[in-house]
Amino acid sequence: MTDQTIENTLWTLIKDIKFGMLVHRRSDGQLHSAPLTTQNKAEDRGVALYFFISRKSEIAACVVEDAQVNVAYAHPGNDCYVSVSGKAAIVEDQTKKDDLFTPFAKAWFPGGATDPNMALLKIDIGHAEYWDVKESKMVQLAMMAKAAMTGKTPQNMGEHKEMNLT
């Protein structure tokens, strides 16, 4: 599989997952997670993720101190899991904010795309990994039961791919 194919699959897997769990490091070294809505549109699919955050939030303060973050996506009903890591930055791009702003975002930022409290968080993807299980639950259970009886680890339980973008 080529990196382009992996990248396309990555975006196909996360496009219908409403929230990603952003993991960042606090100033005391502790890891912290928060759910954020991915704002990317179809034409934004590439090597960056976009999120709206409050300028006053802990996330905004922490990514200035330590830009290394991870975003984890999960769709358990589809047995689909994605992990993306990279460098975060608050970017001042009003055109991008205007383009990505949605009525849903207005619930958090009532001033609209020009709300002074709204910051655009961009994560440049350095590494991405996904797990996508296509087999039905019954097939998965049968494979695990066989593995338990034979003592052999289940094989071919879905697709697992990684890609480095740095």
Buried (B, 14 or more C-beta within 10 A) or exposed (E): EEEEEBBEBBBEBBEEBEEBBBBBBEEEEEEEEBEBBBBBEEEBBEEBBBBBBBEEBBBBEBBEEBBEBBBBBBBEEEBBBBBBBBBBBBEEEEEBBEBBBEEEBEEEBEEEBEBEBBBBBBBBBBBBBBBBBEBEEEEBEEBEEEBEEEEEEBEEBBBEBEBEBE
